[in-house]
Amino acid sequence: MPRLTKLKKLPTFKSDREAEEFVDKADLAEYDLSGGEFVRFELKPKDKTVNLRLPGQLLDAVRKRAKRAGLPYQRFIRMALEEAVRK
């Protein structure tokens, strides 16, 4: 019977570079990846433009959340829209 070992918690990273360095060196089989989620890479060119007027407070809040997520705010908005229409 195989011995059950406790998986390590995946650390959080402050940058993509930090995450890339971790993945290059770590044995991911030792880590609990159950909380992961699929990420869609942006491969298609964006061919349409939208001009959107928002209250200043909302735009400031979006920019803060995007910064915490490590994303440009426009990509953050696009991802939020994609998530909303996928549901």
Number of C-alpha atoms within 10 A of each C-alpha: 3 4 5 6 7 9 12 12 12 14 8 8 11 10 10 10 10 11 13 11 10 14 11 9 8 10 9 14 9 13 14 13 13 8 7 8 7 5 6 7 6 8 6 6 6 7 5 5 6 5 5 5 7 9 7 9 9 10 14 13 12 16 18 14 15 17 13 10 13 13 14 12 19 12 12 18 16 11 12 12 11 11 10 9 7 7 5
